Amino acid sequence: MLILGAPEGAYANAALFIALVRKLIDKGIIRLRFIDFPLSMHRNTWPASRAAACADEQGKFWPFHDALFQTQDEWNGEATSNPNPFFKQLASRLQLNQQQFDQCVDSKKTQAKIQAHEQLAQQQHIGATPSFIIGGKLVEGPRPYDQFKALVDSALARSGSPVATTPADSTKKSTATKARTTR
């Protein structure tokens, strides 16, 4: 599965939705690859995407990602025209190597990575975040956990995977290798 997202979501329960998706990852049912797709309608998403990629260099993408969602009102385009000082404070709170993070943010070192992610999203005809590619099919927007899991189970069943589980069997052990989250 591929997820495409912007650091500043257009929906209120983004962190909750990602937490629900992580349940499927933790159970070994799916693998997730996050692709940055900063939407131009949100002024500070490019700096936020670059900062998250800088945090990823230190193995802290998901904590930084989650903190970005929780603090949107402090760094979004309405709050500031220069969010980098806020991102640096956030990195400090998350105990990242401050010098490494600051240098990465200031140099825009991760710009090419974000641009490559954006191109990939455009090639997939993505128009919204979050978007998911599940079993080769595009699914845009958040879904209730049960509906999302049904989409995943359907794709797994079509692929012949032994990992598919019924909604009621949330403790079923997977015979597949533990899934990973990657960027």
N, C-alpha and C positions, 0 to 999 in steps of 0.2 A: 504494500500500500504506500502511496505517496501522498503527503499532505502539503498543500501550498498555503502559506499564511503570511499575513502582514503583522508587524509588531503591534500595530494599533488596530484592534478589531472593530468591526461595525456592529457587533452584537455584545450584549452585556455579560453573558455567561461563558466567555471564551475559555477562561482558565478551568471552569468546571467541565466543559466539554472535552478539553484536552485530557483532564484527569480521567474521564470516563474512557476515552480512547486508550489511555495508558493501562487500564485494567486488562484490555485485550492483549496488550504487549506483555505485561507482567505474567499473564497466563500462558504465554508462548503461542498465542493464536495468530498474531499478525506481527509483521515488521513494519516499522514506520520510518520514512525518510522525510524530513522537513526541508522544504524548499522555500527560501525567502521570496516573497512576492509583494514588495512594498508598493502600495497603491498611491498614485500621484495625488489623489484627492486629499490625502493626509500629509501635511507639510513635513513633518519630522520623521516619517517612516524610513527614509533612506539612512539618516544618521542612526536611527534605532537599529536597523538591520545590520549596519556596519558594526555598531557596538556589540550586538549579540554575537556576531561572527568573531569579534575580538575575544569575547568571553569564551566562545567555543574553543579558541586556541588554547585555553587553559582548562578545558574540560568542564566548563560551567555554563554551557549554552542553556540547558533547561532551567536552572535556577534563575539565570538572568532573564530568560524569556518570560518566566512566570512573574518575576518582579516587574518587568515592563508592563505586562497586562494590569497588574495591581496598582501601578502608579501612573497610568496614562494621563490622568488629569494634571500631573506635575510636569510632564515633558511634551505634551502634544502641541500642535501648532498654535493653539489658542493661548497656551500657558507661557510659551517662550519661543523666540526665534533662534535660540542657540541652546539646544538640549545637551550638548556634550558635557558641560560641567555637571549636570544632573546625572548623566550616565556614569561619569567618573566617581561620583559619590556613591552611586548604586554599586559599582564594582568594589568600592572600599567596604561597603556594608556586607558584601558577599565574600569578602576576604580574598579577592583576586590579587595577583601580583600587580600592584598599582602602577609601577613604572612601565611594565610590559603592556598593560592595558592602555594607559595614557598614550604611549608611543604609537600603539596600533590605531587608536581612535584618531589621534592628531594627524597621522600620515595617510589616513584613509586606505590603509593597506588591504582591506578586505573588499574594496569597491568592485574589483573585477569578479570576485566570487559572487557578489550580490547581482551584478549585471548578468552573469551566466545563469544564475537561478531565474532571473526575470525573463530571460530569453527562453528558457525551458518552459516556463509557465505560459508564455505567449504561444509557443509551438503547440502546447496542449489545449489552446483556446480557452484558457482560464479567464473568467470574468469576475470572480468574487473570491473572497476569503472568508472562512477556510474553504478549500476545495480538496477533494480526495479523489484519488484514482484507485478504485477497488476492483480487482479482477479485470482491469483494462477499461472500466467504465467510469466516467466522470460523475462525481456526486458533489454538488455545490451546496454550501451552507451547513450549519450545524443541524444535527438530528438528535432526537431522544435516544438514549443509550440502546434501548431494545430495538428500535428501528435500525440504528447503525449496526448493531450486532447482527441483525437479520441480513443486512446487505453483505456483511463480511461472511457470514455462514453460507449464504447463497453462492458467493464467489468461490469459497472453499469447496463446497459440494460440487460445483461445476468443474473444478480443477481435479476432482478426485482425491483431495487431501483428506487424510485421516484425522485432521485437527478440528474439523467442524464440530461444534457442540450445540446442544439444544439450549434455549434460554434458561430453562429451569436447572440445567446441570452446570452450575457455575464453578464447581470444584473438580470437574473432570480433568484428569491429567492428560497432557499432550504427549504423544509419542514422538513429536518433532523436536528438533533442536530449539532451544530457547531463542525467542525472537530478540532482535536488537533494535535499538533506536539509533539512527544515524542522521547526519546532516550532509 
